[in-house]
Structures are given as structure tokens and as C-alpha cells.
């Protein structure tokens, strides 16, 4: 962060009203307060309305200045407009957090082309377009970009349409941006959540059998929270990560690396599992 932004920060967070997006917004505010730095949060949503308005009010109550913007990130003109409006209202950006995304079930053998395209447009192309628009501002502040990928971008997720392919592409997009824009002082990283309890996934975890079945797969013994993701994003956007770029941080309690350990008959595992 350059001297001109040493006493102020401005973060744009897409998908802000959702569980993870909301957690990221508050984590960025808490970090700034610990650092004694004022922060403006631009909360971006797919549409205007009470949900976005309530979030902006809550961010202000938490100690930030905040504004809300809305638009369809699959529309290139909207991506540029969101960044432009954010800068007009909050000044140069010090952090762009691309959290908005979409997934949907489907087998690749008969997946509709429109579903494939929308998954890539929102999860990958929108991040590239937002980054393009934000680049001059981030270069002025020595800012950062953090994109929310998924453990599904590191491991194939059968039956989940284009999601794994799109998130894998997003991880590589961030790595390439990190290389191309390092000379501008812009750091680019991605965060890949594992199983996280959010309002969107709450129905699964309300069922105790499902909750336990998932929890026992995680080496750390619990399902992740939005705070786990928010804290990681805040770290990557902060001065403590000033020498970190081009990385994909997997925040999954160890489950991705645990998969081989679940195979029956391997050392420490019974040959037959009830």
C-alpha cells in the first residue's frame, strides 16, 4: 500500500450480501480497525433491494463508510460500471474481492451450452473484466485482488456441471494476473473454500446425520465458517501478505489432502468400512 493510501482503504466486494461475501466485508472492517485505518467498503450485489441496503447499513454501523452497487456481472458493461461507480464514491481501490459466483448440477454429457457459458461468465470472465477495470486504480495504490475459487477447482466435482472447470480456470487466471501485473505492484491471489456453513448450505447442516457425515471427513473435525474465509481474505488484502502473490490458499480443514487417507485397505484404514 502506497503512502497516499496509508490512512485509508477502499475494498470492493462482489457477491457481498451472501454468507461468505458478508463475512469478508466485516473481516476487512475488523482488520482495518485493528490497524487504525479508515475503510470504505463498496458492497456489490446482482440486484438492488432491501438485502443490499440492510448490509450497507450494517457495515456503516460496524464503523466503515459504505455504499452499495448492483449489476449483472455477466454483462461486461456492468463490470466496468461497478468499478467506475465504486471509485467515484469511495476513491481509489486498495482491494478488489471477487466473491460472486454460481454453480448448478448437471452431467457434462448433456449439460446445456447456456449453463456452461453462464458458469464461466460469472466465475471467470467477470473476475477478468472487473480486474481490467480496476487495474489503473489498484496500480496507483499498490492494491490487491483476491478471488474466491473452491476446492472444486482443485478436485473434480462430478455432477456439478461446469463448476470445477470454471473454478480451476479462475485459479489459473489469478496466477497469470499475478505474473503480468506484479510490475504494477498489484498482488493477485485466490482462496479456495472447502465445506463452509452459510445460509445457502444451511439446509444440509440442519440435518444432523448429514452434518456429522461431512464433519467426520474433515481432519480438523469441523465444518468451516464464513469467518474462516473472511479472515483469510483480510490477511491476503493486508500488509502482512505484502510478499504473497499468485497463490491459491485452500481453506478446507485439510479435507482435500485427506482423500487418499479414506481409501479402505491403506495403512491405518480397515479393508472394509461399514
C-alpha positions in Angstrom: 0.0 0.0 0.0 1.5 3.3 -1.0 1.9 6.3 1.2 -1.1 8.1 -0.3 -3.4 5.3 1.0 -1.6 4.6 4.3 -4.5 6.1 6.2 -7.5 4.9 4.1 -8.6 1.7 2.4 -11.3 1.0 -0.1 -12.4 -2.5 -0.8 -15.0 -3.7 -3.4 -16.6 -7.0 -2.5 -18.8 -8.7 -5.1 -21.5 -11.1 -4.0 -21.4 -9.1 -0.8 -24.9 -9.9 0.6 -24.2 -13.7 0.6 -22.8 -15.6 3.6 -19.2 -15.6 2.5 -19.3 -12.1 1.0 -20.9 -10.7 4.1 -18.2 -12.3 6.3 -15.5 -10.9 4.0 -16.9 -7.4 4.4 -16.9 -7.5 8.2 -13.4 -9.1 8.3 -12.0 -6.3 6.2 -13.5 -3.7 8.6 -12.2 -5.5 11.7 -8.7 -5.7 10.2 -8.7 -2.0 9.3 -9.9 -1.1 12.8 -7.1 -3.2 14.3 -4.6 -1.4 12.1 -6.1 2.0 12.9 -7.0 2.7 9.3 -10.3 4.0 7.9 -12.0 1.9 5.3 -14.7 2.3 2.7 -16.5 -0.8 1.6 -18.3 -1.0 -1.7 -20.7 -3.9 -1.4 -21.7 -5.2 -4.9 -24.8 -7.4 -5.5 -26.5 -8.7 -8.5 -29.6 -6.6 -7.9 -30.6 -3.6 -5.7 -33.0 -4.1 -2.9 -33.6 -4.4 0.8 -31.0 -7.1 1.2 -28.2 -4.9 -0.1 -29.5 -1.8 1.7 -29.5 -3.6 5.0 -26.0 -4.8 4.5 -24.7 -1.3 3.8 -26.4 0.0 6.9 -24.8 -2.8 9.0 -21.4 -2.1 7.5 -21.8 1.6 8.5 -22.8 0.6 12.0 -19.7 -1.6 12.2 -17.5 1.6 11.7 -16.9 1.7 7.9 -18.2 4.1 5.3 -20.0 2.0 2.8 -22.0 2.2 -0.4 -23.9 -0.4 -2.4 -23.8 -1.0 -6.1 -25.7 -3.5 -8.2 -25.4 -5.1 -11.6 -25.2 -8.3 -13.7 -21.6 -9.3 -13.7 -22.2 -11.4 -16.8 -22.6 -8.1 -18.7 -19.2 -6.6 -19.5 -20.5 -3.1 -19.4 -21.9 -3.7 -15.9 -18.4 -4.8 -14.6 -16.9 -1.6 -15.8 -19.7 0.5 -14.4 -19.5 -1.1 -11.0 -15.8 -0.3 -10.7 -16.3 3.2 -12.0 -19.1 3.9 -9.6 -17.1 2.5 -6.7 -14.2 4.8 -7.4 -16.4 7.8 -7.9 -18.0 7.2 -4.5 -15.1 5.8 -2.4 -11.9 6.8 -4.2 -9.1 4.6 -5.5 -9.3 0.9 -4.6 -6.9 -0.8 -2.4 -8.6 -4.2 -2.6 -10.9 -6.0 -5.1 -12.5 -9.1 -3.8 -14.3 -11.2 -6.4 -16.7 -13.4 -4.4 -19.7 -13.6 -6.7 -20.1 -16.9 -8.3 -22.6 -19.6 -9.4 -22.9 -23.3 -9.6 -25.6 -25.8 -10.7 -26.0 -29.5 -11.0 -25.6 -31.3 -14.3 -23.7 -34.0 -16.1 -21.3 -32.9 -18.8 -22.7 -35.4 -21.2 -25.9 -33.4 -21.6 -25.1 -30.0 -20.0 -26.8 -27.2 -21.8 -24.4 -24.8 -23.5 -26.1 -21.8 -21.9 -25.4 -23.3 -18.4 -21.7 -23.9 -19.2 -21.4 -20.3 -20.6 -23.1 -18.7 -17.6 -20.9 -20.6 -15.1 -17.8 -19.4 -16.9 -19.1 -15.9 -17.5 -19.8 -15.3 -13.8 -17.0 -17.3 -12.2 -14.1 -16.5 -14.5 -14.8 -13.8 -17.2 -16.4 -11.4 -14.7 -13.3 -11.6 -12.5 -11.1 -10.8 -15.5 -13.3 -7.9 -16.6 -13.5 -6.4 -13.1 -9.7 -6.7 -12.7 -9.2 -5.0 -16.0 -11.4 -2.1 -15.0 -9.8 -1.9 -11.5 -6.2 -2.2 -12.7 -5.3 1.5 -13.0 -6.8 2.3 -9.6 -5.1 -0.6 -7.9 -1.8 0.3 -9.6 -2.0 3.7 -8.0 -2.5 2.3 -4.5 -0.4 -0.9 -4.8 -3.5 -2.8 -4.1 -4.6 -6.4 -4.3 -7.1 -8.7 -6.0 -8.5 -11.8 -4.2 -10.9 -14.2 -5.9 -13.0 -16.8 -4.2 -12.4 -20.1 -6.0 -13.3 -23.5 -4.5 -11.7 -26.8 -3.5 -13.8 -28.0 -6.5 -11.3 -26.1 -8.7 -8.6 -28.4 -7.3 -10.6 -31.6 -7.3 -13.2 -32.7 -9.9 -16.8 -32.4 -8.6 -18.8 -34.9 -10.7 -22.4 -34.0 -11.5 -21.8 -30.3 -10.8 -21.8 -29.0 -14.3 -19.0 -26.6 -15.3 -18.2 -25.5 -11.8 -15.0 -27.4 -11.3 -13.7 -26.4 -14.7 -14.6 -22.8 -14.1 -13.0 -22.6 -10.6 -9.9 -24.3 -11.9 -9.7 -21.7 -14.7 -10.2 -19.0 -12.0 -7.2 -20.2 -10.0 -5.0 -20.1 -13.2 -6.4 -16.7 -14.1 -5.3 -15.3 -10.8 -1.8 -16.9 -11.2 -1.4 -15.3 -14.6 -2.7 -11.9 -13.5 -0.2 -12.1 -10.6 2.7 -12.5 -13.0 1.5 -9.9 -15.6 0.7 -7.2 -13.0 3.4 -7.7 -10.4 5.3 -4.9 -12.1 2.4 -2.6 -11.3 2.6 -3.5 -7.6 -0.7 -5.4 -7.8 -0.9 -8.7 -5.9 -3.4 -11.3 -7.1 -4.4 -14.5 -5.1 -7.3 -16.8 -4.8 -9.0 -18.5 -1.8 -10.5 -22.0 -2.2 -13.1 -22.8 0.4 -14.0 -26.3 1.4 -17.2 -27.2 3.1 -18.5 -23.9 4.6 -21.7 -23.4 6.6 -23.6 -20.5 5.0 -27.2 -19.5 4.6 -27.0 -21.2 1.2 -25.8 -24.6 2.6 -27.7 -24.3 6.0 -30.4 -26.9 5.0 -27.7 -29.6 4.7 -26.3 -28.9 8.1 -29.6 -28.7 9.8 -29.8 -32.5 9.2 -27.6 -33.9 12.0 -26.8 -37.1 10.1 -25.6 -35.1 7.1 -23.7 -32.7 9.3 -21.9 -35.5 11.2 -21.2 -37.4 7.9 -19.5 -34.4 6.5 -17.7 -33.3 9.7 -16.0 -36.7 10.2 -14.4 -36.3 6.8 -12.5 -33.2 7.8 -9.2 -33.7 9.6 -9.7 -30.6 11.8 -13.1 -32.1 12.9 -15.5 -29.3 12.0 -17.3 -27.6 9.1 -15.8 -24.2 8.1 -17.5 -20.9 8.8 -17.7 -17.6 6.9 -15.3 -16.2 9.4 -12.7 -18.7 8.3 -12.9 -17.4 4.8 -13.2 -13.7 5.8 -10.1 -13.9 7.9 -8.1 -15.4 5.1 -9.2 -12.8 2.6 -8.5 -10.0 5.0 -5.0 -11.4 5.6 -4.3 -11.5 1.8 -5.6 -8.0 1.4 -3.5 -6.7 4.2 0.1 -5.5 4.7 1.1 -8.9 6.3 0.7 -10.5 2.9 2.7 -7.9 1.0 5.1 -10.5 -0.4 2.4 -13.1 -1.4 1.1 -13.2 -4.9 -0.1 -15.8 -7.4 -1.1 -18.2 -4.6 -4.3 -20.3 -4.1 -5.0 -20.7 -0.4 -7.2 -23.8 0.2 -9.3 -23.2 3.4 -10.9 -26.6 3.9 -9.8 -28.0 7.2 -7.4 -30.4 5.4 -10.1 -32.4 3.6 -8.6 -32.1 0.1 -5.3 -33.7 1.2 -7.1 -36.3 3.3 -8.8 -38.0 0.3 -6.2 -40.7 -0.2 -6.4 -41.5 3.5 -10.1 -42.5 3.1 -9.3 -45.4 0.8 -10.0 -48.8 2.5 -7.0 -51.0 2.9 -4.4 -48.3 3.1 -2.2 -48.2 6.3 -4.3 -47.1 9.2 -7.6 -47.9 7.4 -9.7 -51.1 7.6 -10.1 -53.1 4.4 -13.9 -52.9 4.8 -15.8 -49.9 6.0 -19.3 -50.3 7.4 
